[in-house]
Structure formats: structure tokens, C-alpha cells
């Protein structure tokens, strides 16, 4: 089976954008591929964060992933910092990665503009990403379009290391672009993000979902209920395409164009569909929160399985790079 690696930051509970943009695809892929899914807490510390919240948010993310359908019997689920070889290989890769390649990364340019003092961790973020994937010699990485540039750099890093230390050792991973390429937030403008408060958590109650949806931005041309709209310009209509059956999607479009429904009517139907879709997730998440030791055991087992692969990769990396073996002077 071809190997897949993907990671997600420990931002707490999964939100609708995470699920549609990534995790739904992960759940499908674990049936066809050898999947490694990682909660990337080392990546999370490249920006301001509250240390006291990192642990509980990591646990919340693990609960959400399991509730959404990640199966530890079919995929390896673990926390990045529990496998130290990630950072070791990242350091190795910094020695073959030109600074110019890192500085031209679009995400680095965007984020560095918002920082008064740009930290090295932000610059080297894609190097750690490359280490995450190549440590397991993964051939595929499910990503959104905004991450394709990082996959290209990942391939370049693999080529440079291979050219110096052994052709063909690291594969050049391919991006697997997700179907939901960019999920727009409830503000109708930016990508869904907790920091922008423009999304919905997958474990929220039906009432909470409605409170988020009610003020959501729709077609700006619909000022009054009697105004006809253009569904293709409405973000609520785009979300219907992820949660409603085809007949309902067609009805939503027709009633939007003819002003047969007001925007609140359309949102209410969407809210019901979202709540129904995520109802099993909420139930499973509640069970897992009541039994955190089960979650910890899954993460421990996942880290053990990941570490077995990572240790072998790093053993070969050190050997090819000429490092002295740690057991060279074994005690007698």
C-alpha cells in the first residue's frame, strides 16, 4: 500500500473547515492507503500560543479526529512531539535547504509581514513539514491548494539530500489535492479559521450551530426577503453542497433565484443538515471525553508504531551521512 502522511495543528476541537478541507478525506484514505496522521504540536509553537492550553487542545484534537472517523486499527494517529526523530531530521534537512527557497514561500511572506520580529521557526516551518513526511517515506500528502508550494519544496529537499547521500533513499511525495479546496468562513470572505471566529465546531449542539449560521453572510444582492438572489454568489449555498442531498441543493438554488425563500429559511435548512451530519460525531466525542485514558492509549500506541518507522529511517540517515554510531563504544 502507498503511504500517506498528513498533519493538523492542535487547535482544539475540529471545525467545519478542518473536516471538509482535510479530515473527511483522511477518513476515506485510511481504507486504501497506509496512513500516518499526526497532531503537529511542534508546528503550533511557531506562533504565539498559551502553553497551558497546548496539552488540552492536543487532547481535544485527538478526540475530534477519532470522533470524525479516524480509526486507529486502520491508521496511525500520534502526536508529533512524541516522536523526537521529527526534529532531528528537520535539523538534517536545514543543511541542504537554501534560505532563498524558504524566503520565497508565500505563506512565510504573508505571515512574516504581520510579525515585528520574524522568528527562525516561521522560516523553517516547511523544513519541519518535509521532515514530517519524509521521515515515513510517504509518497502522498493530502493538502489544500495553499500547501502545494510546500510540497514542491519538500520534493526539492528530498532531491538535494538524495544527491548528496544516496539516490532514491527519500521518495519525492506527490500532493493529493482535496475536493473541498478552499472552505470560505461564515463571514463570506476569509478561509474558515477559529482565530477569525468564522466557523462551526463539529461537536457543537444544534442550537449553537444555528447561532453561528444566523448572522452568516449571504448573497449581498439580497437586501430584502423578496429580492431574488444568485446562489453561486452565496457561501451558504456552497455549504449546502457539502451537507444536503442533490434534490435539496436544486431546491435551494431555485428558491434563492425566485425569492421563494428568505436567507434565514435557507440557513435553517442548512443548520439542520449540519447538525444531523455531525450528531454521531458529538455522541462519540462525548464517550471519548468521559474515558480519556482510551485516547491516551491510542496516542501512545500510535507513537510507538510511528517511532518504529522513524528510528529505522534515522538509523539509515545517520549511517549514510557518516555519523559515528551511538553504540560504537558499548560498555563492557
Residue pairs with C-beta under 8 A, 6 or more apart in sequence:
1 32
1 33
1 34
2 33
2 34
2 139
2 140
3 33
3 34
3 35
3 36
3 136
3 137
3 138
3 139
3 140
4 29
4 33
4 34
4 35
4 36
4 138
4 139
4 140
4 141
4 142
4 176
5 35
5 36
5 37
5 38
5 132
5 133
5 136
5 138
5 140
5 141
5 173
6 22
6 26
6 35
6 36
6 37
6 38
6 141
6 142
6 143
7 37
7 38
7 39
7 40
7 43
7 80
7 129
7 132
8 18
8 22
8 23
8 37
8 38
8 39
8 40
8 61
8 65
9 39
9 40
9 41
9 43
9 44
9 61
10 39
10 40
10 41
10 44
10 54
10 57
10 58
10 60
10 61
10 79
11 18
11 44
11 57
11 61
11 194
12 56
12 57
12 60
12 61
12 194
13 60
13 61
13 63
13 64
13 201
13 202
13 203
14 23
14 61
14 64
14 65
14 68
14 201
14 202
14 203
15 192
15 194
15 199
15 200
15 201
15 202
16 183
16 192
16 199
16 200
16 201
16 202
16 239
16 274
17 183
17 185
17 191
17 192
17 193
17 199
18 192
18 202
19 68
19 202
20 180
20 183
20 242
21 144
21 178
21 180
21 181
21 182
21 183
21 192
22 142
22 144
22 178
23 65
23 68
23 69
23 70
24 68
24 180
25 142
25 176
25 178
25 179
26 35
26 37
26 70
26 75
26 142
27 68
27 69
27 70
29 35
29 142
29 176
30 70
30 71
30 74
30 75
31 74
33 140
35 74
35 75
35 76
36 75
36 76
36 78
36 136
36 138
36 306
36 309
37 65
37 70
37 75
37 76
37 77
37 78
38 77
38 78
38 79
38 80
38 132
38 306
39 58
39 61
39 62
39 65
39 77
39 78
39 79
39 80
40 80
40 132
41 54
41 58
41 79
41 80
41 81
42 80
42 81
42 86
42 87
42 128
43 80
43 125
43 128
43 129
44 54
45 54
45 121
46 119
46 121
46 122
46 125
47 111
47 122
58 79
59 292
59 295
62 77
62 79
62 295
62 298
62 299
63 285
63 288
63 289
63 295
64 202
64 203
64 281
64 285
65 77
66 72
66 77
66 284
66 288
66 295
66 298
67 202
67 203
67 281
67 282
67 284
67 285
67 288
68 202
68 281
70 77
72 298
72 301
72 302
76 302
76 305
76 306
77 298
77 299
77 302
78 299
78 302
78 303
78 305
78 306
79 299
79 303
80 86
80 132
82 299
82 300
82 303
82 306
82 307
83 135
83 303
83 306
83 307
83 310
85 135
85 307
85 310
85 311
85 313
85 314
86 128
86 131
86 132
86 135
86 310
87 128
87 131
88 314
89 131
89 134
89 135
89 313
89 314
89 317
90 124
90 127
90 128
90 130
90 131
92 131
92 161
92 317
92 321
93 127
93 130
93 131
93 134
93 157
93 161
94 124
94 127
96 157
96 160
96 161
96 164
97 127
97 130
97 153
97 157
97 160
99 123
101 153
101 156
102 108
102 123
102 124
102 126
102 127
102 153
103 109
103 123
105 126
105 149
105 150
105 153
106 146
106 149
107 125
107 146
107 149
107 150
108 122
108 123
108 125
108 126
111 122
112 118
112 122
112 123
115 122
126 150
126 153
126 154
127 157
129 150
129 154
130 153
130 154
130 157
130 158
133 141
133 154
133 173
134 154
134 157
134 158
134 170
134 171
134 173
134 313
135 309
135 310
135 313
135 314
136 306
136 309
136 310
136 313
137 170
137 171
137 313
138 171
138 173
139 171
139 173
139 174
140 173
140 174
140 175
140 176
141 147
141 151
141 154
141 173
141 174
141 175
141 176
142 175
142 176
142 177
142 178
143 150
143 151
143 175
143 176
143 177
143 178
144 177
144 178
144 181
144 182
145 177
145 181
145 182
146 182
147 175
148 175
148 177
151 173
151 174
151 175
154 172
154 173
155 172
155 173
158 170
158 171
158 172
158 173
159 172
161 169
161 170
162 168
162 169
162 170
165 317
165 320
165 321
166 320
169 316
169 317
169 320
180 242
182 191
183 191
183 192
184 190
184 191
184 192
184 235
184 238
185 191
185 192
185 193
185 196
185 198
185 199
186 192
186 198
186 199
186 200
186 212
186 213
186 215
186 216
186 217
186 235
187 196
187 198
187 216
187 217
188 216
188 217
188 218
188 235
189 217
190 196
190 198
192 198
192 199
193 199
199 212
200 208
200 209
200 212
200 213
200 274
201 208
202 278
202 281
202 282
203 278
203 281
203 282
203 285
204 212
204 278
204 282
205 275
205 282
206 271
206 272
206 275
209 271
209 274
209 275
210 267
210 268
210 271
213 236
213 267
213 270
213 271
213 274
214 264
214 267
216 235
216 236
216 267
217 235
218 229
218 234
218 235
218 236
218 263
218 266
218 267
219 229
219 230
219 231
219 233
219 234
219 237
219 256
219 263
220 233
221 227
221 229
221 230
221 233
222 228
222 229
222 256
222 259
222 263
225 259
225 262
225 263
226 259
227 259
228 256
228 257
228 258
228 259
229 256
229 257
229 259
229 263
230 256
230 257
231 237
231 252
231 253
231 256
231 257
234 256
234 263
234 266
236 263
236 266
236 267
236 270
237 249
237 252
237 253
237 256
237 266
239 270
239 274
240 248
240 249
240 252
240 266
240 269
240 270
240 273
241 249
243 270
243 273
243 274
243 277
244 252
244 269
244 270
244 273
248 269
248 273
252 261
252 266
252 269
254 260
255 261
255 265
255 266
256 266
288 294
288 295
318 325
319 325
